[in-house]
Amino acid sequence: MKLVRYGQPGKEKPGLIDAHGKLRDLSKVIHDVTPDQLSDKALAKLAKLNTDKLPLVKGKPRMGCPISHISKFVAIGLNYADHAAESGMPIPKEPIVFLKANSCIQGPDDDVMLPKGSVKTDWEVELGIVIGTKARYVSQKNALDYVAGYCVVNDVSEREYQLERGGSWDKGKGCDTFGPIGPWMVTKDEVPNPQKLHMWLELNGKRMQDGSTKTMIFGVTKLVSYVSQFMTLNPGDVITTGTPPGVGAGIKVNGKSAPVFLKRGDKVSLGIEGLGEQHQKIVAFKA
């Protein structure tokens, strides 16, 4: 099942994508895709709906973040060995955990704004894990019991803020619009192996990232279990799990560093097998 939220920012309605790829309205069944709707019991109830009887949504409305009221946006750094290598950093012995500000969350196709003074804004296609049941000190063996589903995330990052200005990575990761999520959340029953998903990203039509979740250093079960040792994961929380190689900061020409960063007017497209695609235009900062 693919759950979505569609409509203008702040006025999104719940919906789902049916077996034919058509958008169906869920607003007469549930008020919104809230954390309460992500438990196994609630999702099973939605799965029993006769989707053919749900109202079709006409046109191509804006897609919002597929989950409302996210309490935490947790991120994992350097979780692909080849990405760590292109970044010139050692492979971590334990997952690197940081937080993206909730205020950066937006729809999958909304414009991405360059922060004031930014010169090193970068892209990162990532697999997002959506928590369905409160998780605290869970075992790796049982970790998937706490997962509702998966989604596409672009972990947009300002490298100067992240790496050159001291302190934690958070300030380079949480700028406004730096957290596109969606277009939908795919329930875990439709993703039998989250460690075998092709993922890609293009900049202005040129393929920059072309990888697979199979090369993650720490897999989904490890990450859910690990993060739950340090913080309670609530229903609706999103863990974005790291990116494969091909980010702008890691580009080399003839063996020499030749980074490419986002500029106004650029167009970014990205996707993950079975989880949909995102399309963003890069724009200047606006209040």
Secondary structure by P-SEA (a helix, b strand, c coil): ccccccccccbbbbbbbccccbbbbccccccccccccccaaaaaaaaaccccccccccccccccccccccccbbbbccccaaaaaaacccccccccccccccccccccccbbbbcccccccbbbbbbbbbbccccccccccccccccccccccccccccccccccccccccccccccccccccccccccccccccccccccccccccccccccccccccaaaaaaaaaacccccccbbbbcccccccccccccccccbbbbbcccbbbbcccccccbbbbbbbcccc
